[in-house]
Amino acid sequence: MADPDDAMHVTTTEARAGSTPGVTRYVLGISLVLIIAIFAFLILR
């Protein structure tokens, strides 16, 4: 059994356990533009 006081060292890739394609920044950007457009439409109508 592992000693609970031992520090565990893993690389960033091992900790993530997968790839990070970077799609989130596009989803957030598109969502932000859509929200601003919807609010502008509601205010200006």
C-alpha positions in Angstrom: 0.0 0.0 0.0 1.3 3.5 -0.9 2.4 5.8 1.9 -0.1 8.7 2.2 2.7 11.1 3.0 4.5 10.4 -0.3 4.1 13.1 -2.9 2.8 12.0 -6.2 4.4 13.5 -9.3 2.6 13.3 -12.7 3.0 15.3 -15.8 0.4 17.7 -17.1 -0.6 15.3 -19.9 -1.0 12.4 -17.5 -3.1 14.5 -15.1 -5.4 15.6 -17.9 -5.7 12.0 -19.2 -6.4 13.2 -22.7 -5.9 15.9 -25.3 -7.1 19.5 -25.2 -8.1 20.5 -28.7 -9.0 24.1 -27.8 -12.6 24.0 -29.0 -13.8 25.7 -25.8 -12.4 29.1 -26.8 -14.4 29.0 -30.0 -17.6 28.0 -28.3 -17.2 30.8 -25.7 -16.5 33.4 -28.4 -19.4 32.4 -30.5 -21.7 32.3 -27.5 -20.6 35.8 -26.4 -21.2 37.3 -29.9 -24.7 35.7 -30.0 -25.6 37.0 -26.6 -24.5 40.5 -27.5 -26.5 40.3 -30.7 -29.6 39.1 -28.9 -29.4 41.8 -26.3 -28.9 44.5 -29.0 -31.9 43.2 -30.9 -34.1 43.3 -27.7 -33.0 46.8 -26.8 -33.3 48.3 -30.2 -36.6 46.8 -31.3 
